[in-house]
Every structure is written in C-alpha cells, then in structure tokens.
Amino acid sequence: MATVAAKRKISPVEEIDINEGVNLFVDEPPDSEDDDDTTDSDSSEYSGLEDEPDTDDDDGDEDDEEEDDDDDEDAENDEDEEDEDEDESDVEDSAEETSSHSKPTNQEIVTAEPDDKEGKITQLPDEYEYDSSDEEDIRNTVGNIPMEWYRDYSHLGYDVEGKKLLKPEKGDELDEFLDKMENPDYWRTVSNKLTGQKVLLSKEDVKIIQNMQKFKNPVGSDMYEPWIDFFTNEKMIHPVSNRPETKASFIPSRWEMLKVSQMVHALKMGWMKPTPTRKPDEEDETNFYMLWKDDEEPEITRQYRQYIPPPKVRLPGHAESYNPPEEYLPSEKTVQRLKKEIARGKTRTIPQKFSSLRLVPGFKYFIRERFERCLDLYLCPRQRKVRMNVNPDDLIPKLPKPRDLQPFPTTEYLVFKGHKGIIRTISPDPKGQWIASGCDDKTVKIWEVATGRCIKTFNVESKVKGVAWNPNPSLSIIVVAVETSLIIINPHVGDKLICSKTDLLLNSFEEVELPPAPTDKPKVTEWELYEDAEYELGFRLKIKHQREISQVTWHGKGDYFASTMPKGESKSVLIHQLMKRRSQNPFSKPKGLVQCVLFHPIRPFLFVATQKYVRIYNLMKQSLSKKLLSNCQWISSMAVHPGGDNVIIGSYDSKLSWFDLDLSTKPYHTLRHHTMALRSVTYHKRYPLFASASDDLSVIVCHGMVYSDLLQNPLIVPVKVLRGHKAAKGLGVLDCQFHPSQPWIFTAGADGTIRLYT
Amino acid sequence: MDENTPHVQAKFYTKQSQYSVPDTPFSVPITVGVEELSSLINGLLKGDEIEDESVKFDFLINEEFLRVALNEYLEQRNISTENVLEIEYIEHHPAPKPDNSLLHDDWVSCLQGYSQYVLSGCYDNTIRLWKTDGTELMTIPAHTGPVKAVKWITQDEEDTSPLFISGSHDQTIHIWQWNQEKKEVDCMVTCRGHTESVDCLAINNENQRFCSGSWDKMLKIWSTASASEQDEQEDSTSTQKKRKKTDQIIPTRVPIVTMSGHKEAISSVKWLNLTDVCTASWDNTLRIWDVNRALEKSQLQGPKAFFDISYSPSNGMVIAGGSDRHIRLYDPRSTDGAVVKCAFTSHKLWIVGVAWSSTNDNHFISGSHDGIVKLWDRRSPKAPLYDMTGHEDKILAVDWSIPDLMMSSGADNNIKIYSYSHHKNISS
C-alpha cells in the first residue's frame, strides 16, 4: 500500500507544474484549487462534462492516477538502461519515429494499456482525462534539440522551474549484462531521450513498430473503420465553410503584441511577479497526507444523511376490508358509537360489507387524511432516540466482597441473661472487660464480657434511660440517667487502685466560692452527695434536673458530660463538669425537640440532633458551625466517627444516613436496609465498622472505611445482618455498642437480653 | 457384598502388639466401612485364638481416622486404589462414662485435679477442695473477687501438705498450703503486682516458678516458695480485710520478672519447658517468652482472640481455643509465622477450655460455651471421638490433670467428672 501511495503522489505534482506553466499568463493563478481539482478542471476542459456530478469526476480521476502509476512503475523498472546498444538501436529509433508520428510524446505510448485504447471509442471522457497527447512532455524544457548536446553533462535539461534534470544513474556493463540475461522484457525496453528514463514498450507498441517496419498500417488490423463521409460524393451547393481567411491571420496580431509588451513592461518594472518558486519545505509538507481522508464523509453530507424515515402508517386490517368477515361487522349500537367517534376524529371507518370491490364508494376523507398525514410529518419533529445498550449489572457499583472485609461480627456467641425488662442502654468500659447495662427493671448491671457473668447490680429508683461509662481509662465512673436525675456511680470493678483514686478525686472536691450568681436565675441543676449505705454500694453523686433525661454522653476526656432533656425547651441540653460539680446550659433558646447530643471526639464541637437537623456548635467560639440536613422525619440516634469528620444518623423512618462533614451538609450515603425504626447507631473505635440496631429485631453491621486521603470518599459496604433478639412490647433491639478493642458487638434488646456477636 | 464391587489391596498393622496380625496384604471390597474392617481384624485375631470377643477397632490411613466408607474416603483424598493401602488399626476407645457431679453455690470458673483431689475456684470468691468421689473437703473464702485460676503446685502424691495457688479478680495471687492432717488451709504468701484481674496461672515442671497472666496485659513470673526471706511483711493498712479473716500476717511477694508486650489481656499461659512460657491473648497472638532473659522469643498471629491454650510436652504442639468455633493446632517451634496445622471444628460457641491428655499424645478435650465437652483425636479433625454432655449452661474450664478423669466446670455451678479408661500411650 505504501508504495502505491507514494507513487500516487508523484503524478499530481507534475500536473500542477504543467498547469502552472499553462496558467502563467492568466491573471488569477489557481491557488485555491487542490491538486485533484486542477486535474479535474483540466479534464473537464476537454470532456465538457462540467455539469456532471462530482462523483463521476472522482472516478475518472482515480483512473487517471492509476494510469500514472503504471507509468512510473514502468519507468522505475527500466531505469538502469541508458546506453543504446546496437542491437536495439533500430527498435529505439523506430520507436521514436512512431512516437512522433502517432502521439507527440513517448510517454503516452508507454502508459497506454491496450484496454484503454480500445475503450477510446466507448468511453470518450475517460480518455480525455488521462490522455494528454496534446501536451508536450514538459518535464524537460530544452525543446526539440539533439540530445547529444547534453552528452557531457550530468543533466539532461531543465524542468519548468529551471532546475536541472539529472540523468538517471547508469549501471555498469555488468548490470547491463545481468539485466539482459535476467530481464525477460529487456528486448522491449527503450530509453526516453528527453528524460533519460527507461520505458517498457507494451505489446501494442511493439506491434505498431513492427507494423511500421513492414510498412503496414501502424495501428494494424483496423483497416476498415467505419467511414465517416464528411465530404460526400454528392454534390453540395454550399461549401463546408465558405468564409474567406481573415486578414488577421496574415498579419501579426497587434493586440497580442500590445499585451505582451504590457507584460514585458510590467515584468521589467517589477509589477508582475513570476510564479513564486516552491520552497522545499512545502514540498516536504505535501509529501505526507492523510491517506484515508477522502473516505471520510464530509460533515455536511453526514448531517444530510441523518435521515429519519417517517413513521409507517398502520396497514389496514380486516375491519377495513371491503368484504370483512362477519364478526367484524358492527351492530347497530356500535355503528352509532363509531359514528360519534368519527365525528370526534377517533376512528375513520365503519366496517361495511360490499359484494365486490367496484361497489366500494370513494373514501370521503381521503384528501383530509393525506393532508393530515403531511401535516403530521411536517410539523412533528422526529428525533432518533439513542438507546444505550448497558448491562444492568454494570451499573451497580463494584463493592468488595464482605469476606474480604473481615473481621466483623458474624455469629451470636454469648447471651447475657439477668435483666427482667427492656434493656434501654448499654455501655462497655474503655478497656473492654466489663459492660454496663440499664434496664426498665430499675437496675443497672455490670457484666463480665468474657463469660457473660453479672458481677454487680445497682438498684435505682426508676427506669434507666441512659448509661455511659467514663471513656477515660484512669477513672472508674458510670453515669446513669434515671428519670429526672443523673447518678454517678463508681462500679468498683477492674483496677482497685483506679477505683480508689476515682473516689479520692470525687471526694477532693471543694466548693469554690463563686462570685454570687444573680439570684433571679435559678440553678439549672442540683448536685447531691450520696452517703453511708448508698455510698458503700458505689453511688457517689446525684444531679437533679428539672425534666426527664433521655440520654447522657461523655466527652472523650472524661471530665465533661452532657445530658439531654427533650422536653426541657431552652434547657434541653445541659453540660456538666464532673470535677467542678458544675452544670451549664449552653443554649439560651429552645432549638426544638433535642433527640441526642454528642461531643466531637477531638475538637471542641457539640453535635445536637433535633427532629430533622443536626447542628454542630463550636463550644470555644460559642457559635453554630454547621447544620446537617438529615432528610428524614425524626432522628433517633447519632454517632460520630472516631476521626470526627463523619457522622451517622439513624432515624425512626428506618433510614441510616452517613454524613461526610468535609463533603456536604447533606447525606453522603443513605442506607435503607432496615424495615422498622432505627434505635441506635454506633461506630467502632478501631475497626472500620459501624452498626445500626432497629425495631425489626436485626442489627446491621456495615464496613465503613474512612480514608485519610481527602480525595477518596468513604467506602460503605453492608456486611452482616445479625439476628437473635425477640420482640417484646413492640420494641426490638434498642441499643448496640461495639467492644472497644475486639470486632465484637453488644446488642441490647427489649427481650431483656444482651447479646454478644463476634 | 456384591461380586462386582472393586477391591483394594490393604495391609494392616498396629502398634498395639497384642492385636497384631500377619503382615500380608488383603483384598478388601472398596465399599467396606469401619465395622466390616473391625470384624475382619477380629476374624484374623480369632484365627490366632485370642480370647477377646469382638474388640472394636479404629482405622487410620495416613495418620487420619477412617470415619466413612473406604471408597468415600479414598475419593475425598484422591488416593489411588491401585496401590496397597497401609491401614493402621488401634483399639477403639471406650466411651468416657459420666462419673460425678460436684455442685457449687456459684459459677465455677476454674478447676484442677491432682491425685484424688479436685480444686475449684468459684465466682463467690471461694476456693473449694473436693475429693474425686464427690465429697467436699473444704471451702476457703479466699479472695475478695471471683477466683479465676487455681493450680496445684505440689505434684507429689506423698506430700501431706500440698501447696496450691489461686488468682482472682481482686488482682492478687495467693499461695496456699493445705495441711491434710490438721485439715487446715493457710495462706502462705500473697503475690501482688497485677493491676487487673489475674486470669491464668501456670507452674513450671520443677515447681520452682509460676507465671501469671492478667487483664493488665502483663506476664509475671513468681517464685513458688511457700516462704522466703525476700517477701515483705504486709503493711497493716493495705490488708485490713485479710487480717480480719486469717488473723495473721501474710507476707507479700513481688514478681521476679514482669514482661509486657501483649496489646490485650492475657487469657492463658503455659510453660513449654523450664525457660519458655507461651501466652495467649485477646490481641490474637500467641507469644513465646524466654523467662531467663525476660524477652519475647517469637510470636504466632492467630485469626481471633484466644481464650485458652494447652501444650503437650510429648508432641510439642499447642492447641488453642478462641472466640470462634474452631480449635486450632499450632506448632510453637515453627518460625514461619502463624501456621495452623489443623483446625478442629464441631463446637457451636466459643471454646473456653482445651486440655491435652497427659498419657496419650493424640488426645485432647475441649469445652465450650455450648455446654459440651468433646474428646478429640489429633488425627480426626472432622469429628470428635466423643461428645460429653451434662452441663446445662456454659462451660468455663476443662481439666485433664488426672489421666483417668476428664473434668469440666461451668456456669451451671457444677463440676462434671467423666471417667475414662485410657490405653497406654501408644506412641513410639
């Protein structure tokens, strides 16, 4: 292919040269035209087929090029031969003669293939396109001079641009001999004196030469061509052309002289520029071109081709037949109805029976129907629908398989039995040896995690709504929310030293004489000390609130804790400081029904979840920093990722929303796997896990990987549904908490059990 | 049996010389099961006029028990039927029989047998002494927290005043002396040093040292001497309670060596030899420590938190139970990381106790929260030899210190004893 392409290249360039030579005296040089176009115009000059469509021209063009290819191939084949051997001189001479006779240049003899010659009669335009017999071979511009004059030079003459035409390389005697021996066409290879190229004579050429040598008709066989009798033997009254020769044909043309002298003058004065010489760079550029460029359809035609066929008219069915089957014939009633429909334009015909087709009357609505059809086609824009052929499985995001995300809790291994009511809340100790639970049976129990043994039981006055173990491992404190008061308990489990130190710390409190607070502002809470028997049991402090407390939570450092009172209006959130035995109300205005509050694990932020929103307050600046729009009806619970940048929210409308605080205030991801209200959500402190507990008796554990790379969004994959709890009083699983170090989860159910899944 | 069933050449051999049969290959039908093979061997033995009537045999191929029909086994293992199969047979182990049940007042968290005595630690802070026939000898209000570990120090049956130690939630370890003649138990030494509950104890073979593992992640090595000059006399302030009970001054002992490294609580310790201790922890690792140099020698990473391990000095292997259903067999000598040699799966809940047999290096028992004690043969990982039911609640510990008795204690306040007529150790 490449060689063909390269060869195809050569001919147009030469033709351009020719054209430019011809157009030298034309005012507008054909700059705008392409290579191909020049030949087109050339051919059309002869063929007179300007009106014909492009495509025909193109075809012709290609033929033309093919011819040229052949030409060059031939020329290349025989390049080596230059010397005129005695054996061949006769042939060559005669060839020259013939060329001068029949056609002006040798070149054309060579190029012409026999088929084309015969086709001369039938395909005139084609012939003109490739036949340039009228043109001189202007590759060499020296003219008709004996070529011997150039014998001593390295060149043969000059081309149109005045460049030297170099003689082709000669082979030595040995090459000549080898060629003679090996090339079967050697005998009919001649060299073009003007160009020095080797030319392979075709069979026809040889035939012509042979004919001429025998003094026969050079063309050979066709002696009896149909005779076109221009000058008939019949006597004509009028001459073919009776016009006398003009005077102008005898004398030199003044006009021409004028024109030439004008040009000469213009050239002298520098007004008229000779055709610009081509720079070699340009030539290089043209050496490369897009091979398949022509194959591309132009943009305009492509648009034009985007033809959308009009929708097909429905073919008439049996009902439209002139002789429909009986069952298609409507009853009287139907006829009435159909008539109405016709009036409304809904249907067109009432099925009718005719004995023969010629009895069928003309269709009344024919014109209207045609008109409407045309109107439809004209007015209704048609558009091609691009339908994507997508496998639905590909649209599902690629999630890793759960077993690649281990460890996570999978099986129920331990049941903590002992409570006799709904367990509302559980809280593991920061070391993971114990877990505290608060129950409706008015007890708080401490369990040993490894065995499920209840180690201690604290009896309180009422139902326990919240239990929270102090997250500081060097303190042994549980805070319990019972009705309107918070109870601080030292459970006395674990390290004895820590327990006693905690007691010391609690007792070391001394009432600091605060500057007298304005008396009209009543204290938000009252702190009371337990004494004697209750102290021995482990009860330490009681913080009396004004309303019922629903939830209690610790700050990560273990000094501050917050309590929530949904009905407390402006005092619905209170923050307490253990060491200073102080309570404060961070908000002056009610924010709505506060569901739960949480401290940020690292920074001084407070998350406050109301019914529909989560507000994040900066405690240092005492300002609202963010407001998360939860998109759910009623928030039930909330958990903050240990990194602090992600929050999950569970709602009573069985949705779990994951918020990426860096990303947006809207949920990054919403999981709707539960069928009933969510009661609790929680994060694992070490493993990328989070879980949600619901009234549908299931706990769903999800893998929630948060990347430190800010560009990567969290990966959320549900990995396990844990079941085991039984329903009681319409409630299911009320709390779930992860073990602080192991990938285990504790769940507290309304059935009075705590279950451990590992 | 069908004439057309293919046969396979089998050669039978045994290490029990009283049951040996001629060393010639037999052609047995491939569909044969254990029962048929057993009767075949019996038939061969009858020929030798041995009195035993129908002794039951178990068969091993490539050190693995044959539990199914022979052809199934061969298909599973992809063993060619062309070659001569070498089948080892051993006498079928008779089933352990439930022997005794020792009822306590509270959950029994630990126990160990010795001679004909059983020592048990209880969640009601007491240690109890039993005879294996079921008589309760003594109840010792030993600790102020639940007792989590008890171990006999004296392994000499002649000794009339044996020593034992106990570890408890109250963070102390007590060394006790039981004066059998006076029927008294005296606390000899209180070992203080752990800051959390002491969960496991182990005594070395020479009874010179014992080590303890605790929830505070520390491994401590102590001297077992009942009295030594280095022990400090207790301060009067710190042990007022104890003084009330015993009304005598109990010396306090501090650890010889403390080794830290575990990231979570140590749940079990075992001596491998006089210098090496293996510990199992909730941080999913088994670590081997060199006591003399007080450093960690190697570490085996497990998949889950470990609860109990047992080491067999005769085969050098460690079995471990943890927070899943599988008992895993480890080789502590291997250095190429965590290599589970074998996993034994049959329990339904956490495995909290494992114990090798002291006489048969292929047998061990395991106890789980599902209330079943299982007797395993190391060569039969698919199924245990026997299930021993009886507990009505979680099992918390198992013990096989007395070769004839397998014992387990549980949350149903019971110690269950199963008698087991063991064979002589058949290993070479």
Contacts between the chains, C-beta under 8 A, distances in Angstrom:
chain1	res1	chain2	res2	distance
A	407	B	303	7.9
A	407	B	304	7.7
A	411	B	324	7.8
A	411	B	325	7.8
A	413	B	323	6.9
A	413	B	349	5.4
A	413	B	350	5.1
A	413	B	369	6.8
A	414	B	349	7.6
A	414	B	350	7.0
A	414	B	369	6.7
A	431	B	196	7.8
A	431	B	215	7.4
A	432	B	264	7.8
A	432	B	282	7.9
A	433	B	196	7.2
A	433	B	197	7.4
A	433	B	215	5.6
A	433	B	265	7.1
A	450	B	267	7.8
A	450	B	307	7.4
A	451	B	107	7.5
A	451	B	109	7.4
A	451	B	352	7.9
A	451	B	394	7.0
A	451	B	396	6.3
A	451	B	411	7.2
A	452	B	394	7.1
A	452	B	411	7.8
A	453	B	107	6.2
A	453	B	123	6.3
A	453	B	146	7.6
A	453	B	411	7.4
A	455	B	146	7.6
A	493	B	169	7.9
A	494	B	196	6.2
A	494	B	197	7.7
A	494	B	215	7.8
A	495	B	171	7.2
A	495	B	195	4.9
A	495	B	196	5.6
A	495	B	216	7.4
A	496	B	170	7.2
A	496	B	171	6.1
A	497	B	195	6.4
A	741	B	264	5.9
A	741	B	282	7.3
A	741	B	283	7.9
A	742	B	264	7.9
A	742	B	282	6.6
A	742	B	305	5.9
A	742	B	323	7.3
A	744	B	323	7.6
A	758	B	304	7.5
A	758	B	323	4.9
A	758	B	324	7.1
A	758	B	350	7.7
